Amino acid sequence: MNHQPSTGNDLDERREQVSGYDVRRVQPHLRFGTASDRYAGWIGQVYAERFANHTRRRKRTLGGKTFEERQVPIASVGDYFDHFSVLELDFTFYNPLLDEDGKPAQSSFFPLQQYAEEAPDDALFLVKAPQAYFARKLYRGGDYVPNDDFLDADAYTRRFHEPVREVLGERLAGIIFQQEYQRVADSPNPDANVEALEGFFSAIPHDDVPVHLELRSEHLLTPNYFDWLEERGLGFVFSHWTWLPAIREQWKKAGERFSAASDEAVTRLLTPRDVKYAEAYAMAHPFDAPVPEIAETDQARDMVLDATALAYQAAEQNATLNVVCNNRAWGNAPDLARTIGGRILDEEEKRRTNDE
């Protein structure tokens, strides 16, 4: 991978592209993307105005409040990839791609298939593995109950891994396993956790696509866990999220290394720290612009700086960093990507000046 510095003229060109929300060429070792994509609030920013007449409306209730969500069609994904290099698909988190009888699932398989049909040939996707196989507990009937399919390697392989590989092929850039936050009293000890994960990940296909893990419980992020990730060749997701420490602290916990054998890395900028999902959603909605209460905070500044620092660490370690931005972390994911892209270019110019 070529990480040589670019010319001054090229830097100006990249700045101009970034100012127009095109973050595909910030630096060669970076891929910018977003967590989900079909937000009507991005019309005029990422999506052409023609999609304003083709939106779907739905109601969503969070924290006792009802919000109207407007979505552009999946056919808009061509416009998306005129601005970003990778797209994280989240709907697969809620349902496997195949049902128990091996038939395509209406809510997951067919949308994935449509993305594959509508996206350009060089599009790349990060896809979330179903929570059915990685959550210790699932929310059912108003309460959290033990998950009988937790770490079921056979079901995961048949109902998700094989079909997602078949549908996306070489456009599948990675699979993200996200595990819910667990209190210390409700989870195994860290070493037992690693042992359980080893049993699962040693039994599923692991050489055909990069795999990245996001455990949302800080007490499980031990040196033994990070050593196991490196030994197994799995990636650690550096996540800016409610109950996790800052990314700079996660970097230290990880031993200042990227663990994936694929030389791929992922950072997900999801929700302000110490802010719950529903609260962040309410502040960010309708996701059409940065929200000062989120974006103009010390924490948001640190998030941008942490993502920038991680990008340069990736360059130094010859890794490709996927930077996934979420509306809730800023108010508007494209503007968050643009802000980080601009900060990275500022740092590039500063370093170039110091070298002269």
C-alpha positions as CSV (number, residue, x, y, z in Angstrom):
1,M,0.0,0.0,0.0
2,N,1.4,3.4,-1.0
3,H,1.5,5.8,1.9
4,Q,3.8,8.4,0.2
5,P,2.9,12.1,0.8
6,S,1.0,13.8,-1.9
7,T,1.8,17.0,-3.7
8,G,0.6,20.4,-2.6
9,N,-1.7,20.7,-5.6
10,D,-3.2,17.3,-4.8
11,L,-3.8,18.4,-1.2
12,D,-5.8,21.4,-2.4
13,E,-7.8,19.1,-4.7
14,R,-8.6,16.8,-1.8
15,R,-9.6,19.7,0.4
16,E,-12.1,20.8,-2.3
17,Q,-13.5,17.3,-2.6
18,V,-13.9,17.0,1.2
19,S,-15.7,20.3,1.4
20,G,-18.3,18.8,-0.9
21,Y,-18.7,15.8,1.3
22,D,-16.6,13.6,-1.0
23,V,-14.3,11.8,1.4
24,R,-13.1,9.0,-0.8
25,R,-9.6,10.3,-1.4
26,V,-8.5,11.8,1.9
27,Q,-5.6,9.4,2.2
28,P,-4.9,6.0,0.6
29,H,-5.1,4.0,3.8
30,L,-8.5,5.4,4.8
31,R,-12.1,4.4,4.0
32,F,-14.8,6.7,5.2
33,G,-18.4,5.4,5.5
34,T,-21.5,5.7,7.6
35,A,-23.6,3.4,9.8
36,S,-26.7,3.0,7.6
37,D,-27.4,5.4,4.7
38,R,-30.9,6.1,3.7
39,Y,-31.5,9.3,5.6
40,A,-33.6,11.8,3.7
41,G,-31.9,14.5,5.8
42,W,-28.8,14.0,3.5
43,I,-30.7,15.1,0.4
44,G,-28.8,17.9,-1.2
45,Q,-25.7,16.8,0.7
46,V,-25.1,13.3,-0.4
47,Y,-28.3,12.4,-2.4
48,A,-29.6,14.2,-5.4
49,E,-32.7,16.4,-5.0
50,R,-34.7,14.0,-7.2
51,F,-34.9,11.6,-4.3
52,A,-37.0,14.1,-2.3
53,N,-40.1,12.8,-4.2
54,H,-39.3,9.2,-3.5
55,T,-39.0,9.0,0.3
56,R,-40.8,6.6,2.6
57,R,-42.1,7.8,6.0
58,R,-42.4,5.8,9.2
59,K,-43.0,6.6,12.9
60,R,-40.5,5.6,15.6
61,T,-41.0,5.9,19.3
62,L,-38.0,6.2,21.6
63,G,-37.8,7.4,25.2
64,G,-41.5,8.1,25.2
65,K,-41.3,10.4,22.1
66,T,-42.4,9.8,18.6
67,F,-40.3,10.8,15.6
68,E,-41.0,10.7,11.9
69,E,-38.2,9.1,9.9
70,R,-37.9,9.7,6.2
71,Q,-35.9,7.3,4.0
72,V,-34.7,7.4,0.5
73,P,-34.9,4.2,-1.6
74,I,-32.0,1.7,-1.8
75,A,-31.5,2.9,-5.4
76,S,-29.9,6.0,-3.9
77,V,-26.8,3.9,-2.9
78,G,-25.1,4.9,-6.2
79,D,-25.1,8.6,-4.9
80,Y,-23.8,7.4,-1.6
81,F,-20.8,5.8,-3.2
82,D,-20.0,9.0,-5.0
83,H,-19.1,10.3,-1.5
84,F,-18.0,7.4,0.6
85,S,-15.8,4.3,0.1
86,V,-17.6,1.9,2.4
87,L,-21.1,1.4,3.8
88,E,-22.0,-0.3,7.1
89,L,-25.2,-2.2,6.8
90,D,-27.0,-2.6,10.2
91,F,-30.3,-4.2,9.3
92,T,-28.6,-7.6,9.3
93,F,-28.1,-7.2,13.1
94,Y,-31.7,-7.9,13.8
95,N,-32.4,-11.0,11.7
96,P,-30.3,-13.7,10.0
97,L,-30.3,-13.7,6.2
98,L,-32.0,-17.1,6.1
99,D,-34.8,-18.5,8.2
100,E,-34.6,-21.8,10.1
101,D,-35.7,-23.7,7.0
102,G,-33.0,-22.0,4.9
103,K,-35.3,-19.7,3.0
104,P,-34.4,-16.0,2.4
105,A,-35.6,-13.7,5.2
106,Q,-37.9,-10.9,3.9
107,S,-36.4,-8.3,6.2
108,S,-32.8,-9.0,5.6
109,F,-31.9,-11.1,2.6
110,F,-33.9,-9.2,0.0
111,P,-32.7,-5.7,1.1
112,L,-29.1,-7.0,1.0
113,Q,-29.7,-8.5,-2.4
114,Q,-31.1,-5.1,-3.6
115,Y,-28.0,-3.3,-2.3
116,A,-25.8,-5.7,-4.2
117,E,-27.8,-5.0,-7.4
118,E,-27.9,-1.2,-7.0
119,A,-24.4,-0.5,-5.7
120,P,-21.4,0.0,-8.1
121,D,-19.1,-2.8,-8.8
122,D,-16.3,-1.3,-6.7
123,A,-18.6,-0.7,-3.6
124,L,-17.5,-2.1,-0.3
125,F,-19.7,-3.1,2.6
126,L,-19.2,-3.8,6.3
127,V,-22.0,-5.9,7.5
128,K,-23.1,-6.5,11.1
129,A,-23.5,-10.1,12.2
130,P,-26.9,-11.0,13.6
131,Q,-27.2,-10.4,17.4
132,A,-28.9,-13.8,17.5
133,Y,-25.4,-15.4,17.6
134,F,-23.4,-12.9,19.6
135,A,-25.7,-11.4,22.2
136,R,-25.8,-13.1,25.6
137,K,-29.3,-11.8,26.2
138,L,-32.0,-10.6,23.8
139,Y,-34.9,-8.1,24.5
140,R,-38.1,-10.1,24.3
141,G,-41.5,-9.3,25.7
142,G,-40.3,-6.2,27.6
143,D,-37.4,-7.9,29.3
144,Y,-33.9,-9.3,28.6
145,V,-33.8,-13.1,28.5
146,P,-30.9,-15.5,27.9
147,N,-30.2,-16.2,24.2
148,D,-30.4,-19.9,23.4
149,D,-28.5,-19.3,20.1
150,F,-25.6,-17.5,21.7
151,L,-22.3,-18.6,19.9
152,D,-24.1,-21.1,17.7
153,A,-21.4,-21.5,15.1
154,D,-23.3,-23.8,12.8
155,A,-26.4,-21.6,12.7
156,Y,-24.3,-18.5,12.2
157,T,-22.4,-20.1,9.3
158,R,-25.5,-21.5,7.5
159,R,-27.9,-18.6,8.1
160,F,-25.6,-15.6,7.8
161,H,-21.9,-16.1,6.8
162,E,-22.4,-18.3,3.7
163,P,-25.3,-16.3,2.3
164,V,-23.7,-12.9,2.9
165,R,-20.5,-14.1,1.1
166,E,-22.7,-15.4,-1.7
167,V,-24.6,-12.2,-2.2
168,L,-21.8,-9.6,-1.8
169,G,-18.7,-11.6,-2.9
170,E,-15.6,-9.5,-3.1
171,R,-17.5,-6.4,-2.1
172,L,-17.8,-7.7,1.5
173,A,-15.1,-5.7,3.3
174,G,-15.8,-7.2,6.7
175,I,-18.2,-8.5,9.3
176,I,-18.8,-6.7,12.6
177,F,-19.8,-8.6,15.7
178,Q,-21.3,-6.3,18.2
179,Q,-22.1,-7.5,21.8
180,E,-24.3,-5.6,24.2
181,Y,-23.1,-3.8,27.3
182,Q,-23.0,-6.2,30.3
183,R,-22.5,-5.4,34.0
184,V,-19.7,-7.2,35.7
185,A,-22.2,-9.2,37.8
186,D,-24.0,-10.4,34.6
187,S,-21.1,-11.5,32.6
188,P,-18.4,-14.2,32.8
189,N,-14.9,-13.4,34.0
190,P,-12.7,-12.0,31.2
191,D,-10.7,-15.2,30.8
192,A,-13.8,-17.4,30.6
193,N,-15.2,-14.9,28.0
194,V,-12.1,-15.3,25.8
195,E,-12.4,-19.1,26.1
196,A,-16.0,-19.0,25.0
197,L,-15.2,-16.7,22.1
198,E,-12.3,-19.0,21.0
199,G,-14.7,-21.9,20.8
200,F,-17.0,-20.0,18.4
201,F,-14.5,-18.2,16.2
202,S,-12.4,-21.4,15.8
203,A,-15.5,-23.1,14.4
204,I,-16.7,-20.5,11.9
205,P,-15.1,-19.6,8.5
206,H,-12.4,-17.0,9.3
207,D,-10.1,-16.8,6.3
208,D,-12.5,-15.6,3.6
209,V,-13.5,-12.2,5.1
210,P,-12.1,-9.8,7.8
211,V,-13.9,-10.1,11.1
212,H,-14.0,-7.3,13.7
213,L,-15.4,-7.5,17.3
214,E,-17.0,-4.8,19.3
215,L,-17.5,-5.8,23.0
216,R,-19.3,-2.9,24.8
217,S,-18.2,-3.9,28.3
218,E,-14.9,-2.3,29.4
219,H,-14.1,-4.9,32.0
220,L,-13.8,-7.5,29.3
221,L,-11.2,-5.5,27.4
222,T,-8.2,-7.1,29.1
223,P,-4.6,-7.8,27.8
224,N,-5.6,-11.5,27.4
225,Y,-8.5,-10.5,25.2
226,F,-6.3,-8.3,22.9
227,D,-3.6,-11.0,22.8
228,W,-6.3,-13.5,21.7
229,L,-7.6,-11.2,19.0
230,E,-4.1,-10.9,17.5
231,E,-3.5,-14.6,17.8
232,R,-6.8,-15.4,16.1
233,G,-6.3,-12.5,13.5
234,L,-9.5,-10.7,14.5
235,G,-10.0,-7.0,14.5
236,F,-10.9,-4.8,17.4
237,V,-13.5,-2.1,16.8
238,F,-12.5,1.2,18.3
239,S,-15.9,2.5,19.2
240,H,-17.0,5.9,20.4
241,W,-20.0,4.8,22.3
242,T,-22.1,5.5,25.5
243,W,-20.4,3.4,28.1
244,L,-16.9,2.8,26.6
245,P,-13.8,4.7,27.4
246,A,-12.4,7.2,24.9
247,I,-10.8,5.8,21.8
248,R,-7.4,7.0,22.9
249,E,-7.8,4.9,26.0
250,Q,-9.0,1.9,24.0
251,W,-5.9,2.3,21.9
252,K,-3.7,2.0,25.0
253,K,-5.7,-1.0,26.2
254,A,-5.1,-2.6,22.8
255,G,-1.4,-2.3,23.2
256,E,-1.2,0.4,20.6
257,R,-1.7,-2.2,17.8
258,F,-4.1,-3.4,15.2
259,S,-4.9,-7.0,15.6
260,A,-6.6,-8.1,12.3
261,A,-4.6,-10.4,10.1
262,S,-6.1,-8.7,7.1
263,D,-4.4,-5.4,8.0
264,E,-7.9,-3.9,8.2
265,A,-9.2,-1.8,11.1
266,V,-12.5,-0.3,12.1
267,T,-13.5,2.7,14.2
268,R,-17.2,3.4,14.7
269,L,-18.2,6.9,15.9
270,L,-21.7,6.1,17.2
271,T,-23.0,8.0,20.2
272,P,-21.6,10.6,22.6
273,R,-20.1,9.0,25.6
274,D,-22.3,8.9,28.7
275,V,-25.3,9.7,26.6
276,K,-27.9,7.0,26.0
277,Y,-29.2,6.0,22.5
278,A,-32.6,7.6,22.8
279,E,-31.3,10.9,24.1
280,A,-28.6,11.1,21.4
281,Y,-31.2,10.2,18.7
282,A,-33.6,12.9,20.0
283,M,-30.8,15.5,19.9
284,A,-29.6,14.5,16.4
285,H,-33.0,14.0,14.6
286,P,-33.7,14.8,11.7
287,F,-30.0,14.3,11.0
288,D,-29.7,17.0,8.4
289,A,-27.1,19.2,10.0
290,P,-24.5,19.2,12.9
291,V,-26.1,19.8,16.2
292,P,-24.2,22.2,18.4
293,E,-25.2,20.4,21.6
294,I,-23.3,17.4,20.3
295,A,-20.8,18.6,17.8
296,E,-19.5,21.7,19.7
297,T,-18.5,19.9,22.8
298,D,-15.1,19.0,24.2
299,Q,-16.0,15.4,23.8
300,A,-16.8,15.8,20.1
301,R,-13.5,17.6,19.6
302,D,-11.6,14.8,21.3
303,M,-13.5,12.2,19.1
304,V,-12.3,14.0,16.0
305,L,-8.8,14.2,17.3
306,D,-8.8,10.5,18.3
307,A,-10.1,9.4,14.9
308,T,-7.4,11.6,13.3
309,A,-4.7,10.0,15.5
310,L,-5.9,6.5,14.7
311,A,-5.7,7.3,11.0
312,Y,-2.1,8.2,11.3
313,Q,-1.4,5.1,13.5
314,A,-3.0,3.0,10.7
315,A,-0.7,4.6,8.1
316,E,2.4,3.9,10.3
317,Q,1.3,0.3,10.8
318,N,0.4,-0.3,7.1
319,A,-3.3,-0.9,8.0
320,T,-6.4,0.3,6.2
321,L,-8.7,2.1,8.6
322,N,-12.5,2.1,8.0
323,V,-14.0,5.2,9.7
324,V,-17.7,4.7,10.2
325,C,-19.7,7.8,11.2
326,N,-23.1,7.9,12.7
327,N,-25.7,10.7,12.9
328,R,-26.0,10.4,16.6
329,A,-22.4,11.2,17.3
330,W,-22.6,14.6,15.6
331,G,-26.1,15.4,14.3
332,N,-25.2,14.6,10.7
333,A,-22.8,11.8,9.7
334,P,-21.6,13.3,6.4
335,D,-20.5,16.4,8.2
336,L,-18.7,14.4,10.8
337,A,-16.8,12.6,8.0
338,R,-16.1,15.9,6.4
339,T,-14.8,17.3,9.6
340,I,-12.5,14.4,10.3
341,G,-11.3,14.4,6.7
342,G,-10.4,18.1,7.0
343,R,-8.6,17.6,10.2
344,I,-6.5,14.7,8.7
345,L,-5.6,17.0,5.8
346,D,-4.7,19.8,8.2
347,E,-2.3,17.3,10.0
348,E,-0.9,16.2,6.7
349,E,-0.1,19.8,5.7
350,K,1.4,20.5,9.1
351,R,3.7,17.4,8.9
352,R,4.7,18.3,5.4
353,T,5.7,21.8,6.4
354,N,7.7,20.5,9.4
355,D,9.6,18.2,7.0
356,E,10.6,21.0,4.6
